[in-house]
Amino acid sequence: MKTIKGLILGSTAALLAVGGAQAADLPVKAKAVEYVKICSLYGAGFYYIPGTDTCIKIGGAIRLDTSFNAAAYDVPFYQGGAGGNNLWTKDYFITRERVNVTTDTRTATEYGVVRTYANMQFDFSQNRESIAGGFTEVDFAFIQFAGFTFGKAVSQFDSQWALSKPTISSGFIAGSHNTTGIPQLAYTASFGNGVSGTISIENASPYRNAGLWNTAGFITGPGASTFTAGAYGSTSNTFLGNAYGGNHIPDVVGNIRLDQAWGTLHFGAAMHAATPGFYAGNEATGHADDKYGFAVNGAVEFKNLPTGAGDSLKLEATYAQGAAKYVFGGTNDSSGAGRYAKVDGNTIGFGYVLDGVYTTGGQITQSEAWSVAGFYEHYWNPAWRTSLFGSYSSITYGDGNALMLAAFSGAGANGPGTSSTSNPGTRAGTFVGTGNFDFAVAQIGTRTAWTPVKNLTLSAEFTYSRLEQNLNGTYTTIGSGMSGKPAGTVLNTSNQNLYNGSVQILRSF
C-alpha cells in the first residue's frame, strides 16, 4: 500500500511540476492589437501603414460616360471614319465605363517628404473591347524626393490647374492638355511666398511628336477609314506617311509658378527636337537635318470671384514653332499628326497638325501654331455649378504650303497618275484648287454639374466646334479610300460646324 501511495504522490508531483513549467511559458498579458492610426500630416484620408512611419491614402472613382454625335471621350467627329464622313453607319452615341484606383504615400525624412503616387484605370468602351474585355491605363506613376520628380506625371509645361478644367470632353482643344502624364525627370525649387521654378526633361513620345511629312510620299488622306496603326496611347507616330525618325533627345521644359490664395500664375517654355527619317528606304538615301522647335505659354487662375463663392476663371495662351502638339494637345490624337476631316453633304473641311514638312533632298519647314483658351465656372449653390469654356487653335505652314498643295493637287506622289490604288488608305482623294493648308479649330461649350451628396456628381455638357480651312476647290475621292464614299465623289472644300454632347456620372472615394 505504501508503495502504491508513493507512486500516486510521485506522479501527482510530477504533473504539477510540468503544469507549472507550462504556465510559466504563457504570457502574463496578451499583446495589444496594433490598430491602423490616422495620419493628419498630409490632409484627410491618410493612414499610417502599421509598423511604419509611412502614411498612405487609397482612393479612386467610378466614372460612367455617354457621348452623343461624338467618339469616345466626347471627341467631336472631326477625324474621318464613319462619324467624320457623316455616314449612315456611324454610331449616334457611345458609352464608356471607367474604374480608377489611386495610391498616394508620404514619408517624412531629413531630406523632406518622400512621396509616391500611382493612378491606374480600367476602361470599357463601346466597340473597342469585347463583351467582357477591358483596357488598362497607367496615367500617373511617379516618385518625388528632395525636390525631384521621377516618372510619369503632369508635364511641367502645363499649368497647376491642368487636371481641374471644368469639362467632360477630352476632345476639347486647349493647349498642352496632357491629362495622362508624361515620363520625366524634373527638379523643383521653392523660393518662398508661393513662388517656385522647375526644370525638366520629358519624353516626347507619343504626346509631343506631331509628325513630319515628306511630301514626296503619301500621307493618310482626309476621310480614310484608318489613319494610325494604333489608337490613343499606342506607339508614337504610326500614321501612314509619317517621316519622323527616332527620339534623339528629350524635350527640355521649364516653368515659373506663383500659388496664392487669390489664384495661380504660370509661365512655361519647352524645347522640342524633330528628327526626320531617311529620304527613302535606307540610310544611303540621306536625310534632312534635325530641327529644333519651341513652345511658350502663360496661364492664370482667379479663385473665389465676386460672382460667388467657389467661382473661378482660368485663362491660357500658347505659341509654338515646330512643336505643334503643345498647342493641339489632348487625348483625341496621341499618336502624332492630327488629321482633321469632316464631311457634311457635298462639302468637306480638312487640315493637318504637323511639326513640319519637307521634300526629298530638302530641309524641314516648321509649322507655327498658337491657341487661347478660357474656362469660367459659377456655383449657383453648393450643389449646382455651371461652366462656360472656349478656345481657338490655329496652325500655319508658311513656305511648306507650296509643298503640301503640290502633293495633293498632282505635282507630287499624292497626285494623279500614281499607283495610289494599291494602297487607297493612304490616299482617299485628290484636291484641285487654290489656297493653303493653314487650319484652325474654334470651340465653345458649357457644362452643368449637380452634386446631390458628397463625392457624387452628375453632369451634362454641350460643345460646338468649327473647323476653319483655307482651301478653295474640290476634293475627289479615289477608289475606296474614303470610308463609305463611292469612288469619284466630288466634295467642295468648306468650313465645317460640329455639335456634340455628353452626360456623366462620377462617384469618387
C-alpha positions as CSV (number, residue, x, y, z in Angstrom):
1,M,0.0,0.0,0.0
2,K,2.8,2.4,0.9
3,T,4.3,1.6,-2.5
4,I,1.1,2.5,-4.3
5,K,0.7,5.7,-2.3
6,G,4.2,6.7,-3.1
7,L,3.6,6.2,-6.8
8,I,0.5,8.2,-6.8
9,L,2.0,11.1,-4.9
10,G,5.1,11.0,-7.1
11,S,3.0,11.1,-10.2
12,T,0.9,14.0,-8.9
13,A,4.1,15.9,-8.0
14,A,5.5,15.3,-11.5
15,L,2.3,16.5,-13.2
16,L,2.2,19.6,-11.0
17,A,5.8,20.4,-11.9
18,V,5.1,20.0,-15.7
19,G,2.0,22.1,-15.4
20,G,3.9,24.8,-13.5
21,A,6.5,24.9,-16.2
22,Q,3.9,25.3,-19.0
23,A,2.2,28.1,-17.0
24,A,5.4,29.9,-16.7
25,D,5.8,29.9,-20.5
26,L,2.4,31.6,-21.1
27,P,2.4,35.5,-21.3
28,V,1.0,37.2,-18.3
29,K,-0.9,39.6,-20.6
30,A,-1.8,39.4,-24.3
31,K,0.0,41.9,-26.6
32,A,-2.2,44.8,-27.6
33,V,-3.5,44.8,-31.2
34,E,-1.9,47.5,-33.3
35,Y,-4.8,49.4,-34.9
36,V,-4.4,51.5,-38.1
37,K,-3.8,55.1,-37.0
38,I,-5.0,58.2,-38.8
39,C,-2.2,60.4,-40.3
40,S,-3.1,64.0,-40.1
41,L,0.1,65.4,-41.6
42,Y,-1.0,65.4,-45.3
43,G,-4.7,66.0,-45.2
44,A,-7.8,63.8,-45.0
45,G,-7.8,60.2,-45.9
46,F,-4.2,59.3,-44.9
47,Y,-3.4,56.4,-42.5
48,Y,-0.1,55.1,-41.1
49,I,0.9,51.8,-42.6
50,P,1.1,49.5,-39.5
51,G,4.6,49.2,-38.1
52,T,6.0,52.1,-40.2
53,D,6.1,55.9,-40.3
54,T,4.8,56.0,-43.8
55,C,1.3,57.4,-44.5
56,I,-0.9,56.1,-47.3
57,K,-4.1,57.2,-49.0
58,I,-6.0,54.9,-51.2
59,G,-8.7,56.4,-53.4
60,G,-10.4,56.2,-56.7
61,A,-13.5,56.7,-58.7
62,I,-16.1,55.1,-61.0
63,R,-16.9,57.2,-64.0
64,L,-19.7,56.4,-66.5
65,D,-19.9,58.4,-69.7
66,T,-22.3,58.5,-72.7
67,S,-21.4,60.8,-75.7
68,F,-23.8,61.8,-78.4
69,N,-22.8,62.5,-82.0
70,A,-19.2,62.0,-80.9
71,A,-16.5,59.4,-80.4
72,A,-15.3,58.1,-77.0
73,Y,-14.1,60.8,-74.6
74,D,-16.7,63.0,-76.2
75,V,-14.3,63.8,-79.1
76,P,-16.2,65.5,-81.9
77,F,-16.5,63.6,-85.2
78,Y,-13.7,65.6,-86.9
79,Q,-11.1,62.8,-87.8
80,G,-12.7,60.9,-90.7
81,G,-14.2,57.4,-90.4
82,A,-17.9,56.8,-90.3
83,G,-18.5,59.8,-88.0
84,G,-16.3,62.3,-89.7
85,N,-17.6,61.2,-93.1
86,N,-21.2,61.6,-91.9
87,L,-22.2,58.1,-92.9
88,W,-25.5,56.3,-92.1
89,T,-23.4,53.6,-90.4
90,K,-21.9,55.9,-87.7
91,D,-22.7,55.5,-84.0
92,Y,-25.1,58.1,-82.8
93,F,-23.9,57.6,-79.2
94,I,-21.1,55.7,-77.5
95,T,-20.7,54.6,-73.9
96,R,-17.6,54.2,-71.7
97,E,-17.2,52.9,-68.1
98,R,-14.0,53.6,-66.1
99,V,-12.7,52.3,-62.8
100,N,-10.0,54.5,-61.3
101,V,-7.7,53.5,-58.4
102,T,-5.1,55.7,-56.8
103,T,-2.4,55.2,-54.2
104,D,-0.5,58.1,-52.5
105,T,2.2,57.5,-49.9
106,R,4.2,60.1,-47.9
107,T,7.2,59.6,-45.5
108,A,8.8,62.4,-43.6
109,T,12.7,62.3,-43.8
110,E,15.6,64.5,-43.2
111,Y,15.5,65.3,-47.0
112,G,11.9,66.3,-46.8
113,V,8.8,64.3,-47.7
114,V,9.3,61.2,-49.9
115,R,6.2,60.7,-52.0
116,T,5.0,58.0,-54.4
117,Y,1.8,58.3,-56.4
118,A,0.1,56.0,-58.9
119,N,-3.1,56.3,-60.9
120,M,-4.4,53.1,-62.6
121,Q,-7.5,53.0,-64.7
122,F,-9.6,50.2,-66.1
123,D,-11.8,51.1,-69.1
124,F,-14.6,49.5,-71.1
125,S,-15.6,51.4,-74.2
126,Q,-18.3,50.5,-76.7
127,N,-16.8,48.9,-79.9
128,R,-13.2,49.0,-78.5
129,E,-13.3,46.0,-76.2
130,S,-15.0,42.6,-76.4
131,I,-18.1,42.0,-74.2
132,A,-16.1,41.2,-71.1
133,G,-12.8,42.8,-72.2
134,G,-11.2,45.9,-71.0
135,F,-8.4,48.4,-71.4
136,T,-5.8,49.2,-68.7
137,E,-4.1,52.5,-68.3
138,V,-1.3,53.8,-66.1
139,D,-1.9,57.5,-66.2
140,F,0.5,58.5,-63.4
141,A,3.3,56.7,-61.6
142,F,6.0,58.8,-60.0
143,I,8.3,59.3,-57.0
144,Q,9.1,62.7,-55.5
145,F,12.2,63.1,-53.3
146,A,14.3,66.2,-52.3
147,G,12.6,68.4,-54.9
148,F,13.0,65.8,-57.7
149,T,10.1,64.1,-59.6
150,F,10.9,60.8,-61.4
151,G,8.3,59.1,-63.6
152,K,5.0,59.7,-65.3
153,A,3.5,63.0,-64.1
154,V,1.7,66.1,-65.4
155,S,4.0,67.9,-67.8
156,Q,5.9,70.8,-66.2
157,F,4.8,72.8,-69.2
158,D,1.2,72.6,-68.0
159,S,-0.5,75.0,-65.5
160,Q,-1.3,73.9,-62.0
161,W,-5.0,73.5,-62.9
162,A,-4.4,71.2,-65.8
163,L,-6.4,68.4,-64.2
164,S,-9.2,70.6,-62.9
165,K,-10.7,72.1,-66.1
166,P,-14.5,72.2,-65.8
167,T,-15.2,70.0,-68.8
168,I,-16.1,66.4,-69.6
169,S,-14.6,66.1,-73.1
170,S,-11.1,65.1,-73.7
171,G,-11.5,66.2,-77.3
172,F,-11.7,69.9,-76.3
173,I,-8.5,71.5,-77.7
174,A,-7.0,73.8,-75.1
175,G,-3.2,73.9,-75.3
176,S,-1.0,71.1,-74.0
177,H,-3.8,69.4,-72.1
178,N,-1.9,66.1,-71.2
179,T,-4.2,64.5,-68.6
180,T,-2.4,61.2,-68.6
181,G,1.1,62.3,-67.7
182,I,4.5,62.4,-69.5
183,P,7.6,60.4,-68.3
184,Q,10.0,63.0,-66.9
185,L,12.9,63.8,-64.7
186,A,12.2,67.2,-63.0
187,Y,13.6,69.3,-60.2
188,T,11.5,71.9,-58.5
189,A,12.9,74.7,-56.3
190,S,10.7,76.7,-53.9
191,F,11.7,80.3,-53.3
192,G,9.1,81.2,-50.7
193,N,5.8,83.2,-50.8
194,G,4.3,80.7,-53.2
195,V,7.0,81.2,-55.9
196,S,8.6,78.1,-57.4
197,G,10.6,77.1,-60.5
198,T,11.0,73.8,-62.3
199,I,13.4,72.4,-64.9
200,S,12.5,69.1,-66.5
201,I,13.5,66.7,-69.3
202,E,10.5,64.9,-70.7
203,N,9.9,62.1,-73.2
204,A,8.3,63.5,-76.3
205,S,6.8,60.2,-77.4
206,P,4.0,59.9,-78.1
207,Y,2.3,63.1,-76.9
208,R,4.7,65.7,-78.2
209,N,5.7,64.4,-81.7
210,A,3.1,65.8,-84.1
211,G,4.7,64.1,-87.1
212,L,6.6,65.2,-90.1
213,W,5.6,64.8,-93.8
214,N,8.0,64.2,-96.6
215,T,5.7,65.5,-99.4
216,A,7.4,63.2,-102.0
217,G,5.5,60.4,-100.4
218,F,1.9,59.6,-99.4
219,I,0.1,60.8,-96.3
220,T,-3.2,59.5,-95.0
221,G,-5.9,61.2,-96.9
222,P,-8.9,63.1,-95.4
223,G,-11.7,60.6,-94.7
224,A,-9.7,57.5,-94.9
225,S,-11.0,54.7,-92.6
226,T,-7.8,54.5,-90.7
227,F,-5.0,56.9,-90.1
228,T,-2.9,55.3,-87.4
229,A,-1.8,51.8,-86.9
230,G,-3.0,52.1,-83.3
231,A,-5.1,54.4,-81.3
232,Y,-5.0,56.5,-78.1
233,G,-1.9,55.6,-76.1
234,S,-0.4,53.5,-78.9
235,T,3.2,53.6,-80.3
236,S,4.2,57.1,-81.3
237,N,3.8,58.3,-84.9
238,T,2.4,55.3,-86.6
239,F,0.2,57.1,-89.1
240,L,0.8,56.3,-92.7
241,G,3.1,58.9,-94.3
242,N,4.9,60.0,-91.2
243,A,8.6,60.8,-91.8
244,Y,9.7,61.1,-88.2
245,G,12.8,59.3,-87.1
246,G,13.6,58.2,-83.6
247,N,13.6,60.3,-80.4
248,H,17.2,61.5,-80.2
249,I,16.9,63.9,-77.3
250,P,14.1,64.6,-74.7
251,D,12.2,67.8,-74.6
252,V,13.6,70.3,-72.2
253,V,10.9,72.1,-70.2
254,G,10.9,74.8,-67.6
255,N,8.4,76.9,-65.7
256,I,8.0,79.6,-63.1
257,R,4.9,79.4,-60.9
258,L,3.1,81.5,-58.3
259,D,0.5,80.0,-56.0
260,Q,-1.5,82.4,-53.8
261,A,-4.9,82.4,-52.0
262,W,-6.3,84.5,-54.9
263,G,-5.2,82.0,-57.5
264,T,-2.2,80.9,-59.5
265,L,0.1,82.3,-62.2
266,H,2.2,80.2,-64.5
267,F,4.8,80.7,-67.3
268,G,6.2,77.7,-69.2
269,A,8.6,77.1,-72.0
270,A,9.8,74.0,-73.9
271,M,12.4,73.0,-76.5
272,H,11.3,70.2,-78.9
273,A,13.5,68.4,-81.4
274,A,12.1,66.9,-84.6
275,T,14.3,64.1,-86.1
276,P,13.4,63.1,-89.7
277,G,13.7,59.7,-91.2
278,F,15.6,58.8,-94.4
279,Y,14.6,60.4,-97.6
280,A,13.8,56.9,-98.9
281,G,14.0,53.4,-97.6
282,N,17.6,53.3,-96.2
283,E,20.5,55.4,-94.9
284,A,22.1,55.5,-98.3
285,T,19.4,58.0,-99.4
286,G,20.4,60.5,-96.7
287,H,18.1,62.6,-94.5
288,A,17.2,66.1,-93.6
289,D,18.8,67.7,-90.6
290,D,17.3,67.7,-87.1
291,K,15.1,70.8,-86.5
292,Y,14.7,72.3,-83.1
293,G,11.4,73.9,-82.2
294,F,10.0,75.6,-79.1
295,A,6.8,76.4,-77.2
296,V,5.9,79.1,-74.6
297,N,2.7,79.6,-72.6
298,G,1.2,81.7,-69.9
299,A,-1.7,80.8,-67.7
300,V,-3.6,82.4,-64.8
301,E,-6.4,81.3,-62.5
302,F,-8.6,83.6,-60.4
303,K,-10.4,81.9,-57.4
304,N,-13.4,83.0,-55.4
305,L,-14.5,85.7,-57.7
306,P,-17.0,88.4,-56.7
307,T,-19.7,86.5,-58.7
308,G,-19.8,83.9,-55.9
309,A,-18.0,81.6,-53.5
310,G,-16.1,78.9,-55.4
311,D,-16.3,80.7,-58.7
312,S,-13.2,80.6,-60.8
313,L,-11.8,81.9,-64.1
314,K,-8.9,80.2,-65.9
315,L,-7.1,81.7,-68.9
316,E,-4.3,80.3,-71.0
317,A,-2.3,81.2,-74.2
318,T,0.3,79.1,-76.0
319,Y,2.6,79.7,-79.0
320,A,4.7,77.0,-80.7
321,Q,7.1,76.8,-83.6
322,G,7.9,73.2,-84.8
323,A,6.2,71.9,-81.7
324,A,2.5,71.8,-82.7
325,K,1.3,69.3,-80.0
326,Y,2.0,71.9,-77.3
327,V,-0.9,73.7,-78.9
328,F,-3.1,70.9,-80.3
329,G,-2.9,68.7,-77.3
330,G,-5.4,66.2,-75.8
331,T,-6.2,62.6,-75.8
332,N,-8.0,62.7,-79.2
333,D,-4.7,62.2,-81.0
334,S,-1.8,61.0,-79.0
335,S,-0.2,59.0,-81.8
336,G,1.0,62.1,-83.7
337,A,0.0,64.1,-86.7
338,G,-3.6,65.2,-86.1
339,R,-5.6,64.8,-89.2
340,Y,-8.9,66.7,-89.0
341,A,-11.6,65.9,-91.6
342,K,-15.3,66.5,-91.6
343,V,-17.8,65.9,-94.4
344,D,-21.2,67.5,-94.5
345,G,-23.4,66.8,-97.6
346,N,-21.2,67.6,-100.6
347,T,-18.7,69.6,-98.6
348,I,-15.5,68.8,-96.7
349,G,-13.2,70.6,-94.4
350,F,-9.8,69.2,-93.5
351,G,-6.4,70.0,-92.2
352,Y,-3.3,68.6,-90.6
353,V,-1.4,69.2,-87.4
354,L,2.3,68.6,-88.1
355,D,5.6,69.8,-86.7
356,G,6.8,70.4,-90.2
357,V,7.1,69.3,-93.9
358,Y,9.9,68.8,-96.3
359,T,10.7,67.0,-99.6
360,T,13.4,64.6,-100.6
361,G,16.7,66.5,-100.7
362,G,15.3,69.4,-98.7
363,Q,15.2,70.6,-95.1
364,I,12.3,70.8,-92.7
365,T,10.0,73.8,-92.8
366,Q,8.5,74.2,-89.4
367,S,4.9,74.9,-88.6
368,E,3.7,77.7,-86.4
369,A,0.8,77.3,-84.0
370,W,-1.0,79.2,-81.3
371,S,-4.0,79.0,-79.1
372,V,-6.0,80.8,-76.5
373,A,-8.5,79.2,-74.1
374,G,-10.7,80.3,-71.2
375,F,-12.8,78.5,-68.6
376,Y,-15.3,80.2,-66.2
377,E,-17.2,78.2,-63.6
378,H,-20.1,79.6,-61.4
379,Y,-21.6,78.0,-58.4
380,W,-25.3,78.6,-58.1
381,N,-25.2,77.0,-54.7
382,P,-23.0,74.3,-53.1
383,A,-24.7,71.5,-55.1
384,W,-25.1,73.1,-58.6
385,R,-22.5,74.7,-60.8
386,T,-22.2,75.7,-64.5
387,S,-19.1,76.3,-66.6
388,L,-18.6,78.1,-69.9
389,F,-15.4,77.4,-71.9
390,G,-14.0,78.2,-75.2
391,S,-10.7,78.0,-77.3
392,Y,-9.3,78.9,-80.6
393,S,-6.3,77.0,-82.0
394,S,-4.5,77.8,-85.3
395,I,-1.6,76.3,-87.3
396,T,0.2,77.7,-90.4
397,Y,2.8,76.2,-92.6
398,G,4.4,79.2,-94.4
399,D,6.7,78.0,-97.3
400,G,5.6,74.4,-96.6
401,N,2.2,75.2,-98.0
402,A,3.6,75.0,-101.6
403,L,4.9,71.5,-101.0
404,M,1.6,70.3,-99.4
405,L,-0.5,71.8,-102.1
406,A,1.6,70.3,-104.9
407,A,1.5,66.9,-103.3
408,F,-2.3,66.9,-103.1
409,S,-3.0,68.5,-106.5
410,G,-0.9,66.4,-108.7
411,A,2.7,67.5,-108.8
412,G,3.8,65.1,-106.0
413,A,3.4,61.5,-105.2
414,N,-0.2,62.0,-104.0
415,G,-1.3,63.4,-107.3
416,P,-3.0,61.8,-110.4
417,G,-1.0,59.2,-112.4
418,T,0.5,57.5,-109.3
419,S,-0.2,53.9,-108.3
420,S,-2.3,55.1,-105.4
421,T,-4.9,52.3,-105.9
422,S,-2.5,49.8,-104.5
423,N,-2.9,51.4,-101.0
424,P,-6.1,53.5,-101.0
425,G,-6.0,54.0,-97.3
426,T,-3.1,56.4,-97.7
427,R,-4.8,58.5,-100.4
428,A,-8.5,58.9,-100.2
429,G,-8.7,61.6,-102.9
430,T,-7.2,64.4,-104.9
431,F,-7.5,68.1,-104.3
432,V,-7.9,70.6,-107.3
433,G,-7.9,74.3,-106.5
434,T,-6.1,77.1,-104.7
435,G,-5.4,78.2,-101.2
436,N,-3.2,76.8,-98.5
437,F,-3.2,74.2,-95.6
438,D,-3.4,76.7,-92.8
439,F,-6.0,75.5,-90.4
440,A,-7.9,76.4,-87.2
441,V,-10.4,74.9,-84.8
442,A,-12.7,77.1,-82.7
443,Q,-14.7,75.6,-79.9
444,I,-17.2,76.7,-77.3
445,G,-19.0,74.7,-74.7
446,T,-20.9,74.5,-71.4
447,R,-21.2,72.0,-68.6
448,T,-23.7,71.9,-65.7
449,A,-22.9,69.6,-62.8
450,W,-25.0,68.6,-59.8
451,T,-23.5,67.1,-56.6
452,P,-26.5,65.9,-54.5
453,V,-24.2,64.3,-51.9
454,K,-20.5,64.5,-51.3
455,N,-18.3,62.8,-54.0
456,L,-21.2,62.0,-56.3
457,T,-21.6,64.3,-59.4
458,L,-23.9,64.1,-62.3
459,S,-23.1,66.4,-65.2
460,A,-24.1,67.2,-68.8
461,E,-22.1,69.0,-71.5
462,F,-22.6,70.5,-74.9
463,T,-19.8,71.5,-77.3
464,Y,-19.8,73.4,-80.6
465,S,-16.7,73.2,-82.9
466,R,-15.9,74.9,-86.1
467,L,-13.2,73.7,-88.5
468,E,-11.7,76.6,-90.4
469,Q,-9.7,75.7,-93.5
470,N,-8.2,77.8,-96.4
471,L,-8.5,75.5,-99.4
472,N,-10.7,76.7,-102.3
473,G,-11.6,73.9,-104.7
474,T,-12.8,70.3,-104.8
475,Y,-11.7,67.0,-103.3
476,T,-12.5,64.0,-105.4
477,T,-12.4,60.5,-103.8
478,I,-10.3,57.7,-105.3
479,G,-11.3,54.1,-105.1
480,S,-12.5,53.0,-101.7
481,G,-10.0,55.3,-99.9
482,M,-12.7,57.5,-98.2
483,S,-14.6,55.3,-95.9
484,G,-18.2,54.7,-97.1
485,K,-17.9,57.1,-100.1
486,P,-18.1,55.8,-103.7
487,A,-15.1,56.5,-106.0
488,G,-15.4,59.8,-107.9
489,T,-17.4,61.6,-105.2
490,V,-16.7,65.3,-105.6
491,L,-16.7,67.4,-102.4
492,N,-16.3,71.1,-102.2
493,T,-13.9,72.4,-99.6
494,S,-15.6,74.4,-96.9
495,N,-15.5,75.3,-93.2
496,Q,-17.4,72.8,-91.1
497,N,-19.6,73.0,-88.0
498,L,-19.9,70.2,-85.4
499,Y,-22.2,69.7,-82.4
500,N,-21.8,67.0,-79.7
501,G,-22.6,66.4,-76.1
502,S,-22.0,64.1,-73.2
503,V,-23.6,63.0,-69.9
504,Q,-21.6,61.7,-67.0
505,I,-22.0,60.1,-63.5
506,L,-18.9,60.2,-61.3
507,R,-18.5,58.6,-57.9
508,S,-15.2,59.3,-56.2
509,F,-13.9,57.9,-52.9
